[in-house]
């Protein structure tokens, strides 16, 4: 083994440095995975909250629309006079 460029202590130092580097990379990957999971969980919660808000808005809009129909029917105007929704695009 005299032809190896590294002697015993240098070889052990090189192996130790490689192992430390591998462990360091694995720890970083683990932390990134935890951050991604936390971010994904937060986004799932945001989607759930937005979905609930949309449902509430749908109910409120249906009630408003039905009231508008009832007012139009009481005034004898019929369904044809119900205003169309403005184009918001």
mmCIF file as gemmi writes it, N, C-alpha and C atoms, coordinates in Angstrom:
data_model
loop_
_atom_site.group_PDB
_atom_site.id
_atom_site.type_symbol
_atom_site.label_atom_id
_atom_site.label_alt_id
_atom_site.label_comp_id
_atom_site.label_asym_id
_atom_site.label_entity_id
_atom_site.label_seq_id
_atom_site.pdbx_PDB_ins_code
_atom_site.Cartn_x
_atom_site.Cartn_y
_atom_site.Cartn_z
_atom_site.occupancy
_atom_site.B_iso_or_equiv
_atom_site.pdbx_formal_charge
_atom_site.auth_seq_id
_atom_site.auth_asym_id
_atom_site.pdbx_PDB_model_num
ATOM 1 N N . UNK Axp A 1 ? 0.803 -1.198 0 1 0 ? 1 A 1
ATOM 2 C CA . UNK Axp A 1 ? 0 0 0 1 0 ? 1 A 1
ATOM 3 C C . UNK Axp A 1 ? 0.844 1.26 0 1 0 ? 1 A 1
ATOM 4 N N . UNK Axp A 2 ? 2.111 1.105 -0.222 1 0 ? 2 A 1
ATOM 5 C CA . UNK Axp A 2 ? 2.986 2.275 -0.246 1 0 ? 2 A 1
ATOM 6 C C . UNK Axp A 2 ? 2.738 3.147 -1.46 1 0 ? 2 A 1
ATOM 7 N N . UNK Axp A 3 ? 2.1 2.62 -2.499 1 0 ? 3 A 1
ATOM 8 C CA . UNK Axp A 3 ? 1.869 3.407 -3.7 1 0 ? 3 A 1
ATOM 9 C C . UNK Axp A 3 ? 0.61 4.297 -3.59 1 0 ? 3 A 1
ATOM 10 N N . UNK Axp A 4 ? -0.167 4.159 -2.535 1 0 ? 4 A 1
ATOM 11 C CA . UNK Axp A 4 ? -1.35 5.016 -2.343 1 0 ? 4 A 1
ATOM 12 C C . UNK Axp A 4 ? -0.883 6.423 -2.013 1 0 ? 4 A 1
ATOM 13 N N . UNK Axp A 5 ? -1.57 7.427 -2.552 1 0 ? 5 A 1
ATOM 14 C CA . UNK Axp A 5 ? -1.154 8.796 -2.24 1 0 ? 5 A 1
ATOM 15 C C . UNK Axp A 5 ? -1.481 9.2 -0.809 1 0 ? 5 A 1
ATOM 16 N N . UNK Axp A 6 ? -2.414 8.482 -0.18 1 0 ? 6 A 1
ATOM 17 C CA . UNK Axp A 6 ? -2.774 8.809 1.2 1 0 ? 6 A 1
ATOM 18 C C . UNK Axp A 6 ? -2.266 7.73 2.133 1 0 ? 6 A 1
ATOM 19 N N . UNK Axp A 7 ? -1.672 8.15 3.244 1 0 ? 7 A 1
ATOM 20 C CA . UNK Axp A 7 ? -1.263 7.161 4.23 1 0 ? 7 A 1
ATOM 21 C C . UNK Axp A 7 ? -2.442 6.904 5.175 1 0 ? 7 A 1
ATOM 22 N N . UNK Axp A 8 ? -2.296 6.115 6.176 1 0 ? 8 A 1
ATOM 23 C CA . UNK Axp A 8 ? -3.375 5.721 7.091 1 0 ? 8 A 1
ATOM 24 C C . UNK Axp A 8 ? -4.157 6.881 7.697 1 0 ? 8 A 1
ATOM 25 N N . UNK Axp A 9 ? -3.5 7.816 8.369 1 0 ? 9 A 1
ATOM 26 C CA . UNK Axp A 9 ? -4.245 8.924 8.988 1 0 ? 9 A 1
ATOM 27 C C . UNK Axp A 9 ? -4.91 9.835 7.945 1 0 ? 9 A 1
ATOM 28 N N . UNK Axp A 10 ? -4.261 10.072 6.829 1 0 ? 10 A 1
ATOM 29 C CA . UNK Axp A 10 ? -4.857 10.907 5.788 1 0 ? 10 A 1
ATOM 30 C C . UNK Axp A 10 ? -6.083 10.23 5.183 1 0 ? 10 A 1
ATOM 31 N N . UNK Axp A 11 ? -6.01 8.912 5.018 1 0 ? 11 A 1
ATOM 32 C CA . UNK Axp A 11 ? -7.133 8.153 4.469 1 0 ? 11 A 1
ATOM 33 C C . UNK Axp A 11 ? -8.324 8.227 5.419 1 0 ? 11 A 1
ATOM 34 N N . UNK Axp A 12 ? -8.084 8.045 6.703 1 0 ? 12 A 1
ATOM 35 C CA . UNK Axp A 12 ? -9.166 8.126 7.688 1 0 ? 12 A 1
ATOM 36 C C . UNK Axp A 12 ? -9.762 9.522 7.733 1 0 ? 12 A 1
ATOM 37 N N . UNK Axp A 13 ? -8.931 10.531 7.607 1 0 ? 13 A 1
ATOM 38 C CA . UNK Axp A 13 ? -9.417 11.906 7.593 1 0 ? 13 A 1
ATOM 39 C C . UNK Axp A 13 ? -10.286 12.154 6.355 1 0 ? 13 A 1
ATOM 40 N N . UNK Axp A 14 ? -9.873 11.642 5.211 1 0 ? 14 A 1
ATOM 41 C CA . UNK Axp A 14 ? -10.648 11.804 3.979 1 0 ? 14 A 1
ATOM 42 C C . UNK Axp A 14 ? -11.985 11.086 4.093 1 0 ? 14 A 1
ATOM 43 N N . UNK Axp A 15 ? -11.993 9.874 4.634 1 0 ? 15 A 1
ATOM 44 C CA . UNK Axp A 15 ? -13.238 9.111 4.82 1 0 ? 15 A 1
ATOM 45 C C . UNK Axp A 15 ? -14.165 9.855 5.784 1 0 ? 15 A 1
ATOM 46 N N . UNK Axp A 16 ? -13.617 10.361 6.877 1 0 ? 16 A 1
ATOM 47 C CA . UNK Axp A 16 ? -14.424 11.103 7.856 1 0 ? 16 A 1
ATOM 48 C C . UNK Axp A 16 ? -15.016 12.355 7.226 1 0 ? 16 A 1
ATOM 49 N N . UNK Axp A 17 ? -14.223 13.068 6.445 1 0 ? 17 A 1
ATOM 50 C CA . UNK Axp A 17 ? -14.731 14.275 5.787 1 0 ? 17 A 1
ATOM 51 C C . UNK Axp A 17 ? -15.855 13.942 4.804 1 0 ? 17 A 1
ATOM 52 N N . UNK Axp A 18 ? -15.709 12.853 4.074 1 0 ? 18 A 1
ATOM 53 C CA . UNK Axp A 18 ? -16.766 12.432 3.147 1 0 ? 18 A 1
ATOM 54 C C . UNK Axp A 18 ? -18.04 12.064 3.897 1 0 ? 18 A 1
ATOM 55 N N . UNK Axp A 19 ? -17.898 11.344 5.008 1 0 ? 19 A 1
ATOM 56 C CA . UNK Axp A 19 ? -19.069 10.969 5.796 1 0 ? 19 A 1
ATOM 57 C C . UNK Axp A 19 ? -19.765 12.192 6.385 1 0 ? 19 A 1
ATOM 58 N N . UNK Axp A 20 ? -18.992 13.15 6.864 1 0 ? 20 A 1
ATOM 59 C CA . UNK Axp A 20 ? -19.581 14.388 7.397 1 0 ? 20 A 1
ATOM 60 C C . UNK Axp A 20 ? -20.327 15.135 6.292 1 0 ? 20 A 1
ATOM 61 N N . UNK Axp A 21 ? -19.754 15.195 5.111 1 0 ? 21 A 1
ATOM 62 C CA . UNK Axp A 21 ? -20.405 15.871 3.991 1 0 ? 21 A 1
ATOM 63 C C . UNK Axp A 21 ? -21.704 15.159 3.616 1 0 ? 21 A 1
ATOM 64 N N . UNK Axp A 22 ? -21.697 13.838 3.595 1 0 ? 22 A 1
ATOM 65 C CA . UNK Axp A 22 ? -22.906 13.071 3.26 1 0 ? 22 A 1
ATOM 66 C C . UNK Axp A 22 ? -23.987 13.302 4.304 1 0 ? 22 A 1
ATOM 67 N N . UNK Axp A 23 ? -23.604 13.264 5.581 1 0 ? 23 A 1
ATOM 68 C CA . UNK Axp A 23 ? -24.573 13.51 6.657 1 0 ? 23 A 1
ATOM 69 C C . UNK Axp A 23 ? -25.135 14.921 6.553 1 0 ? 23 A 1
ATOM 70 N N . UNK Axp A 24 ? -24.306 15.875 6.248 1 0 ? 24 A 1
ATOM 71 C CA . UNK Axp A 24 ? -24.734 17.262 6.104 1 0 ? 24 A 1
ATOM 72 C C . UNK Axp A 24 ? -25.772 17.395 4.973 1 0 ? 24 A 1
ATOM 73 N N . UNK Axp A 25 ? -25.492 16.779 3.862 1 0 ? 25 A 1
ATOM 74 C CA . UNK Axp A 25 ? -26.421 16.822 2.722 1 0 ? 25 A 1
ATOM 75 C C . UNK Axp A 25 ? -27.743 16.146 3.082 1 0 ? 25 A 1
ATOM 76 N N . UNK Axp A 26 ? -27.672 15.022 3.781 1 0 ? 26 A 1
ATOM 77 C CA . UNK Axp A 26 ? -28.894 14.316 4.191 1 0 ? 26 A 1
ATOM 78 C C . UNK Axp A 26 ? -29.723 15.147 5.166 1 0 ? 26 A 1
ATOM 79 N N . UNK Axp A 27 ? -29.067 15.83 6.089 1 0 ? 27 A 1
ATOM 80 C CA . UNK Axp A 27 ? -29.788 16.693 7.035 1 0 ? 27 A 1
ATOM 81 C C . UNK Axp A 27 ? -30.481 17.844 6.316 1 0 ? 27 A 1
ATOM 82 N N . UNK Axp A 28 ? -29.808 18.433 5.363 1 0 ? 28 A 1
ATOM 83 C CA . UNK Axp A 28 ? -30.427 19.523 4.59 1 0 ? 28 A 1
ATOM 84 C C . UNK Axp A 28 ? -31.642 19.006 3.824 1 0 ? 28 A 1
ATOM 85 N N . UNK Axp A 29 ? -31.511 17.835 3.22 1 0 ? 29 A 1
ATOM 86 C CA . UNK Axp A 29 ? -32.636 17.249 2.486 1 0 ? 29 A 1
ATOM 87 C C . UNK Axp A 29 ? -33.802 16.966 3.428 1 0 ? 29 A 1
ATOM 88 N N . UNK Axp A 30 ? -33.522 16.473 4.612 1 0 ? 30 A 1
ATOM 89 C CA . UNK Axp A 30 ? -34.567 16.195 5.592 1 0 ? 30 A 1
ATOM 90 C C . UNK Axp A 30 ? -35.275 17.474 6.01 1 0 ? 30 A 1
ATOM 91 N N . UNK Axp A 31 ? -34.52 18.52 6.265 1 0 ? 31 A 1
ATOM 92 C CA . UNK Axp A 31 ? -35.129 19.795 6.67 1 0 ? 31 A 1
ATOM 93 C C . UNK Axp A 31 ? -35.985 20.381 5.55 1 0 ? 31 A 1
ATOM 94 N N . UNK Axp A 32 ? -35.523 20.273 4.316 1 0 ? 32 A 1
ATOM 95 C CA . UNK Axp A 32 ? -36.314 20.768 3.19 1 0 ? 32 A 1
ATOM 96 C C . UNK Axp A 32 ? -37.619 19.994 3.065 1 0 ? 32 A 1
ATOM 97 N N . UNK Axp A 33 ? -37.561 18.69 3.302 1 0 ? 33 A 1
ATOM 98 C CA . UNK Axp A 33 ? -38.769 17.869 3.234 1 0 ? 33 A 1
ATOM 99 C C . UNK Axp A 33 ? -39.761 18.3 4.305 1 0 ? 33 A 1
ATOM 100 N N . UNK Axp A 34 ? -39.278 18.582 5.496 1 0 ? 34 A 1
ATOM 101 C CA . UNK Axp A 34 ? -40.166 19.046 6.57 1 0 ? 34 A 1
ATOM 102 C C . UNK Axp A 34 ? -40.792 20.389 6.219 1 0 ? 34 A 1
ATOM 103 N N . UNK Axp A 35 ? -40.006 21.277 5.652 1 0 ? 35 A 1
ATOM 104 C CA . UNK Axp A 35 ? -40.524 22.58 5.263 1 0 ? 35 A 1
ATOM 105 C C . UNK Axp A 35 ? -41.583 22.415 4.18 1 0 ? 35 A 1
ATOM 106 N N . UNK Axp A 36 ? -41.333 21.554 3.212 1 0 ? 36 A 1
ATOM 107 C CA . UNK Axp A 36 ? -42.301 21.319 2.143 1 0 ? 36 A 1
ATOM 108 C C . UNK Axp A 36 ? -43.59 20.734 2.701 1 0 ? 36 A 1
ATOM 109 N N . UNK Axp A 37 ? -43.47 19.803 3.632 1 0 ? 37 A 1
ATOM 110 C CA . UNK Axp A 37 ? -44.669 19.216 4.236 1 0 ? 37 A 1
ATOM 111 C C . UNK Axp A 37 ? -45.462 20.271 4.992 1 0 ? 37 A 1
ATOM 112 N N . UNK Axp A 38 ? -44.775 21.11 5.738 1 0 ? 38 A 1
ATOM 113 C CA . UNK Axp A 38 ? -45.455 22.162 6.487 1 0 ? 38 A 1
ATOM 114 C C . UNK Axp A 38 ? -46.134 23.146 5.529 1 0 ? 38 A 1
ATOM 115 N N . UNK Axp A 39 ? -45.453 23.506 4.47 1 0 ? 39 A 1
ATOM 116 C CA . UNK Axp A 39 ? -46.023 24.411 3.472 1 0 ? 39 A 1
ATOM 117 C C . UNK Axp A 39 ? -47.239 23.783 2.798 1 0 ? 39 A 1
ATOM 118 N N . UNK Axp A 40 ? -47.141 22.508 2.483 1 0 ? 40 A 1
ATOM 119 C CA . UNK Axp A 40 ? -48.258 21.808 1.849 1 0 ? 40 A 1
ATOM 120 C C . UNK Axp A 40 ? -49.458 21.762 2.797 1 0 ? 40 A 1
ATOM 121 N N . UNK Axp A 41 ? -49.21 21.483 4.069 1 0 ? 41 A 1
ATOM 122 C CA . UNK Axp A 41 ? -50.299 21.445 5.05 1 0 ? 41 A 1
ATOM 123 C C . UNK Axp A 41 ? -50.948 22.818 5.19 1 0 ? 41 A 1
ATOM 124 N N . UNK Axp A 42 ? -50.138 23.874 5.172 1 0 ? 42 A 1
ATOM 125 C CA . UNK Axp A 42 ? -50.679 25.228 5.268 1 0 ? 42 A 1
ATOM 126 C C . UNK Axp A 42 ? -51.52 25.556 4.041 1 0 ? 42 A 1
ATOM 127 N N . UNK Axp A 43 ? -51.036 25.165 2.877 1 0 ? 43 A 1
ATOM 128 C CA . UNK Axp A 43 ? -51.8 25.412 1.65 1 0 ? 43 A 1
ATOM 129 C C . UNK Axp A 43 ? -53.105 24.628 1.634 1 0 ? 43 A 1
ATOM 130 N N . UNK Axp A 44 ? -53.08 23.399 2.139 1 0 ? 44 A 1
ATOM 131 C CA . UNK Axp A 44 ? -54.316 22.622 2.221 1 0 ? 44 A 1
ATOM 132 C C . UNK Axp A 44 ? -55.329 23.323 3.13 1 0 ? 44 A 1
ATOM 133 N N . UNK Axp A 45 ? -54.852 23.86 4.244 1 0 ? 45 A 1
ATOM 134 C CA . UNK Axp A 45 ? -55.742 24.577 5.165 1 0 ? 45 A 1
ATOM 135 C C . UNK Axp A 45 ? -56.302 25.834 4.503 1 0 ? 45 A 1
ATOM 136 N N . UNK Axp A 46 ? -55.478 26.544 3.753 1 0 ? 46 A 1
ATOM 137 C CA . UNK Axp A 46 ? -55.947 27.738 3.04 1 0 ? 46 A 1
ATOM 138 C C . UNK Axp A 46 ? -57.023 27.385 2.019 1 0 ? 46 A 1
ATOM 139 N N . UNK Axp A 47 ? -56.83 26.292 1.298 1 0 ? 47 A 1
ATOM 140 C CA . UNK Axp A 47 ? -57.826 25.862 0.31 1 0 ? 47 A 1
ATOM 141 C C . UNK Axp A 47 ? -59.131 25.497 1.008 1 0 ? 47 A 1
ATOM 142 N N . UNK Axp A 48 ? -59.038 24.833 2.134 1 0 ? 48 A 1
ATOM 143 C CA . UNK Axp A 48 ? -60.24 24.453 2.887 1 0 ? 48 A 1
ATOM 144 C C . UNK Axp A 48 ? -60.998 25.706 3.349 1 0 ? 48 A 1
ATOM 145 N N . UNK Axp A 49 ? -60.278 26.685 3.869 1 0 ? 49 A 1
ATOM 146 C CA . UNK Axp A 49 ? -60.918 27.922 4.325 1 0 ? 49 A 1
ATOM 147 C C . UNK Axp A 49 ? -61.559 28.677 3.161 1 0 ? 49 A 1
ATOM 148 N N . UNK Axp A 50 ? -60.861 28.74 2.037 1 0 ? 50 A 1
ATOM 149 C CA . UNK Axp A 50 ? -61.423 29.416 0.867 1 0 ? 50 A 1
ATOM 150 C C . UNK Axp A 50 ? -62.663 28.693 0.349 1 0 ? 50 A 1
ATOM 151 N N . UNK Axp A 51 ? -62.639 27.386 0.388 1 0 ? 51 A 1
ATOM 152 C CA . UNK Axp A 51 ? -63.797 26.607 -0.045 1 0 ? 51 A 1
ATOM 153 C C . UNK Axp A 51 ? -65.01 26.908 0.835 1 0 ? 51 A 1
ATOM 154 N N . UNK Axp A 52 ? -64.788 27.001 2.131 1 0 ? 52 A 1
ATOM 155 C CA . UNK Axp A 52 ? -65.882 27.331 3.051 1 0 ? 52 A 1
ATOM 156 C C . UNK Axp A 52 ? -66.422 28.734 2.771 1 0 ? 52 A 1
ATOM 157 N N . UNK Axp A 53 ? -65.524 29.676 2.492 1 0 ? 53 A 1
ATOM 158 C CA . UNK Axp A 53 ? -65.963 31.042 2.177 1 0 ? 53 A 1
ATOM 159 C C . UNK Axp A 53 ? -66.781 31.08 0.886 1 0 ? 53 A 1
ATOM 160 N N . UNK Axp A 54 ? -66.364 30.316 -0.101 1 0 ? 54 A 1
ATOM 161 C CA . UNK Axp A 54 ? -67.095 30.27 -1.37 1 0 ? 54 A 1
ATOM 162 C C . UNK Axp A 54 ? -68.491 29.706 -1.151 1 0 ? 54 A 1
ATOM 163 N N . UNK Axp A 55 ? -68.597 28.67 -0.333 1 0 ? 55 A 1
ATOM 164 C CA . UNK Axp A 55 ? -69.914 28.089 -0.04 1 0 ? 55 A 1
ATOM 165 C C . UNK Axp A 55 ? -70.812 29.12 0.63 1 0 ? 55 A 1
ATOM 166 N N . UNK Axp A 56 ? -70.261 29.885 1.586 1 0 ? 56 A 1
ATOM 167 C CA . UNK Axp A 56 ? -71.046 30.918 2.255 1 0 ? 56 A 1
ATOM 168 C C . UNK Axp A 56 ? -71.5 31.989 1.259 1 0 ? 56 A 1
ATOM 169 N N . UNK Axp A 57 ? -70.606 32.377 0.368 1 0 ? 57 A 1
ATOM 170 C CA . UNK Axp A 57 ? -70.963 33.379 -0.631 1 0 ? 57 A 1
ATOM 171 C C . UNK Axp A 57 ? -72.015 32.857 -1.602 1 0 ? 57 A 1
ATOM 172 N N . UNK Axp A 58 ? -71.953 31.587 -1.952 1 0 ? 58 A 1
ATOM 173 C CA . UNK Axp A 58 ? -72.955 31.004 -2.839 1 0 ? 58 A 1
ATOM 174 C C . UNK Axp A 58 ? -74.331 31.039 -2.19 1 0 ? 58 A 1
ATOM 175 N N . UNK Axp A 59 ? -74.389 30.692 -0.912 1 0 ? 59 A 1
ATOM 176 C CA . UNK Axp A 59 ? -75.665 30.709 -0.196 1 0 ? 59 A 1
ATOM 177 C C . UNK Axp A 59 ? -76.203 32.132 -0.137 1 0 ? 59 A 1
ATOM 178 N N . UNK Axp A 60 ? -75.338 33.085 0.199 1 0 ? 60 A 1
ATOM 179 C CA . UNK Axp A 60 ? -75.772 34.479 0.282 1 0 ? 60 A 1
ATOM 180 C C . UNK Axp A 60 ? -76.259 34.985 -1.074 1 0 ? 60 A 1
ATOM 181 N N . UNK Axp A 61 ? -75.591 34.61 -2.144 1 0 ? 61 A 1
ATOM 182 C CA . UNK Axp A 61 ? -75.996 35.045 -3.482 1 0 ? 61 A 1
ATOM 183 C C . UNK Axp A 61 ? -77.32 34.406 -3.883 1 0 ? 61 A 1
ATOM 184 N N . UNK Axp A 62 ? -77.519 33.16 -3.531 1 0 ? 62 A 1
ATOM 185 C CA . UNK Axp A 62 ? -78.791 32.505 -3.836 1 0 ? 62 A 1
ATOM 186 C C . UNK Axp A 62 ? -79.94 33.19 -3.1 1 0 ? 62 A 1
ATOM 187 N N . UNK Axp A 63 ? -79.722 33.527 -1.852 1 0 ? 63 A 1
ATOM 188 C CA . UNK Axp A 63 ? -80.76 34.219 -1.069 1 0 ? 63 A 1
ATOM 189 C C . UNK Axp A 63 ? -81.057 35.577 -1.691 1 0 ? 63 A 1
ATOM 190 N N . UNK Axp A 64 ? -80.02 36.321 -2.051 1 0 ? 64 A 1
ATOM 191 C CA . UNK Axp A 64 ? -80.219 37.633 -2.662 1 0 ? 64 A 1
ATOM 192 C C . UNK Axp A 64 ? -80.993 37.507 -3.98 1 0 ? 64 A 1
ATOM 193 N N . UNK Axp A 65 ? -80.64 36.519 -4.773 1 0 ? 65 A 1
ATOM 194 C CA . UNK Axp A 65 ? -81.29 36.319 -6.06 1 0 ? 65 A 1
ATOM 195 C C . UNK Axp A 65 ? -82.771 35.955 -5.878 1 0 ? 65 A 1
ATOM 196 N N . UNK Axp A 66 ? -83.046 35.064 -4.916 1 0 ? 66 A 1
ATOM 197 C CA . UNK Axp A 66 ? -84.44 34.685 -4.656 1 0 ? 66 A 1
ATOM 198 C C . UNK Axp A 66 ? -85.25 35.876 -4.155 1 0 ? 66 A 1
ATOM 199 N N . UNK Axp A 67 ? -84.657 36.716 -3.321 1 0 ? 67 A 1
ATOM 200 C CA . UNK Axp A 67 ? -85.355 37.925 -2.863 1 0 ? 67 A 1
ATOM 201 C C . UNK Axp A 67 ? -85.652 38.835 -4.041 1 0 ? 67 A 1
ATOM 202 N N . UNK Axp A 68 ? -84.717 38.968 -4.947 1 0 ? 68 A 1
ATOM 203 C CA . UNK Axp A 68 ? -84.904 39.805 -6.123 1 0 ? 68 A 1
ATOM 204 C C . UNK Axp A 68 ? -86.036 39.27 -7.001 1 0 ? 68 A 1
ATOM 205 N N . UNK Axp A 69 ? -86.103 37.962 -7.133 1 0 ? 69 A 1
ATOM 206 C CA . UNK Axp A 69 ? -87.191 37.345 -7.908 1 0 ? 69 A 1
ATOM 207 C C . UNK Axp A 69 ? -88.526 37.614 -7.227 1 0 ? 69 A 1
ATOM 208 N N . UNK Axp A 70 ? -88.573 37.468 -5.909 1 0 ? 70 A 1
ATOM 209 C CA . UNK Axp A 70 ? -89.819 37.688 -5.174 1 0 ? 70 A 1
ATOM 210 C C . UNK Axp A 70 ? -90.281 39.13 -5.302 1 0 ? 70 A 1
ATOM 211 N N . UNK Axp A 71 ? -89.376 40.087 -5.223 1 0 ? 71 A 1
ATOM 212 C CA . UNK Axp A 71 ? -89.742 41.491 -5.379 1 0 ? 71 A 1
ATOM 213 C C . UNK Axp A 71 ? -90.277 41.745 -6.782 1 0 ? 71 A 1
ATOM 214 N N . UNK Axp A 72 ? -89.649 41.162 -7.773 1 0 ? 72 A 1
ATOM 215 C CA . UNK Axp A 72 ? -90.095 41.349 -9.154 1 0 ? 72 A 1
ATOM 216 C C . UNK Axp A 72 ? -91.474 40.735 -9.356 1 0 ? 72 A 1
ATOM 217 N N . UNK Axp A 73 ? -91.725 39.593 -8.743 1 0 ? 73 A 1
ATOM 218 C CA . UNK Axp A 73 ? -93.03 38.938 -8.873 1 0 ? 73 A 1
ATOM 219 C C . UNK Axp A 73 ? -94.113 39.746 -8.157 1 0 ? 73 A 1
ATOM 220 N N . UNK Axp A 74 ? -93.8 40.327 -6.99 1 0 ? 74 A 1
ATOM 221 C CA . UNK Axp A 74 ? -94.782 41.125 -6.247 1 0 ? 74 A 1
ATOM 222 C C . UNK Axp A 74 ? -95.13 42.404 -6.994 1 0 ? 74 A 1
ATOM 223 N N . UNK Axp A 75 ? -94.162 42.971 -7.677 1 0 ? 75 A 1
ATOM 224 C CA . UNK Axp A 75 ? -94.405 44.2 -8.431 1 0 ? 75 A 1
ATOM 225 C C . UNK Axp A 75 ? -95.113 43.909 -9.75 1 0 ? 75 A 1
ATOM 226 N N . UNK Axp A 76 ? -95.32 42.653 -10.058 1 0 ? 76 A 1
ATOM 227 C CA . UNK Axp A 76 ? -96.006 42.271 -11.27 1 0 ? 76 A 1
ATOM 228 C C . UNK Axp A 76 ? -95.163 42.397 -12.514 1 0 ? 76 A 1
ATOM 229 N N . UNK Axp A 77 ? -93.873 42.476 -12.33 1 0 ? 77 A 1
ATOM 230 C CA . UNK Axp A 77 ? -93.001 42.662 -13.49 1 0 ? 77 A 1
ATOM 231 C C . UNK Axp A 77 ? -92.65 41.336 -14.156 1 0 ? 77 A 1
ATOM 232 N N . UNK Axp A 78 ? -92.698 40.273 -13.424 1 0 ? 78 A 1
ATOM 233 C CA . UNK Axp A 78 ? -92.35 38.984 -13.996 1 0 ? 78 A 1
ATOM 234 C C . UNK Axp A 78 ? -90.849 38.754 -14.005 1 0 ? 78 A 1
ATOM 235 N N . UNK Axp A 79 ? -90.47 37.633 -14.546 1 0 ? 79 A 1
ATOM 236 C CA . UNK Axp A 79 ? -89.054 37.243 -14.534 1 0 ? 79 A 1
ATOM 237 C C . UNK Axp A 79 ? -88.225 37.976 -15.571 1 0 ? 79 A 1
ATOM 238 N N . UNK Axp A 80 ? -88.847 38.527 -16.59 1 0 ? 80 A 1
ATOM 239 C CA . UNK Axp A 80 ? -88.073 39.13 -17.667 1 0 ? 80 A 1
ATOM 240 C C . UNK Axp A 80 ? -87.404 40.439 -17.26 1 0 ? 80 A 1
ATOM 241 N N . UNK Axp A 81 ? -87.833 41.043 -16.152 1 0 ? 81 A 1
ATOM 242 C CA . UNK Axp A 81 ? -87.249 42.32 -15.749 1 0 ? 81 A 1
ATOM 243 C C . UNK Axp A 81 ? -86.147 42.178 -14.735 1 0 ? 81 A 1
ATOM 244 N N . UNK Axp A 82 ? -85.775 40.961 -14.418 1 0 ? 82 A 1
ATOM 245 C CA . UNK Axp A 82 ? -84.687 40.768 -13.467 1 0 ? 82 A 1
ATOM 246 C C . UNK Axp A 82 ? -83.399 41.216 -14.147 1 0 ? 82 A 1
ATOM 247 N N . UNK Axp A 83 ? -82.686 42.134 -13.49 1 0 ? 83 A 1
ATOM 248 C CA . UNK Axp A 83 ? -81.473 42.651 -14.159 1 0 ? 83 A 1
ATOM 249 C C . UNK Axp A 83 ? -80.421 41.563 -14.303 1 0 ? 83 A 1
ATOM 250 N N . UNK Axp A 84 ? -79.716 41.637 -15.403 1 0 ? 84 A 1
ATOM 251 C CA . UNK Axp A 84 ? -78.633 40.69 -15.602 1 0 ? 84 A 1
ATOM 252 C C . UNK Axp A 84 ? -77.427 41.163 -14.803 1 0 ? 84 A 1
ATOM 253 N N . UNK Axp A 85 ? -76.564 40.235 -14.508 1 0 ? 85 A 1
ATOM 254 C CA . UNK Axp A 85 ? -75.366 40.577 -13.754 1 0 ? 85 A 1
ATOM 255 C C . UNK Axp A 85 ? -74.385 41.311 -14.657 1 0 ? 85 A 1
ATOM 256 N N . UNK Axp A 86 ? -73.791 42.383 -14.17 1 0 ? 86 A 1
ATOM 257 C CA . UNK Axp A 86 ? -72.829 43.111 -15.006 1 0 ? 86 A 1
ATOM 258 C C . UNK Axp A 86 ? -71.599 42.278 -15.271 1 0 ? 86 A 1
ATOM 259 N N . UNK Axp A 87 ? -71.02 42.5 -16.431 1 0 ? 87 A 1
ATOM 260 C CA . UNK Axp A 87 ? -69.809 41.786 -16.81 1 0 ? 87 A 1
ATOM 261 C C . UNK Axp A 87 ? -68.639 42.436 -16.077 1 0 ? 87 A 1
ATOM 262 N N . UNK Axp A 88 ? -68.008 41.686 -15.198 1 0 ? 88 A 1
ATOM 263 C CA . UNK Axp A 88 ? -66.913 42.233 -14.391 1 0 ? 88 A 1
ATOM 264 C C . UNK Axp A 88 ? -65.552 41.949 -14.996 1 0 ? 88 A 1
ATOM 265 N N . UNK Axp A 89 ? -65.528 41.31 -16.137 1 0 ? 89 A 1
ATOM 266 C CA . UNK Axp A 89 ? -64.231 40.959 -16.744 1 0 ? 89 A 1
ATOM 267 C C . UNK Axp A 89 ? -63.591 42.151 -17.393 1 0 ? 89 A 1
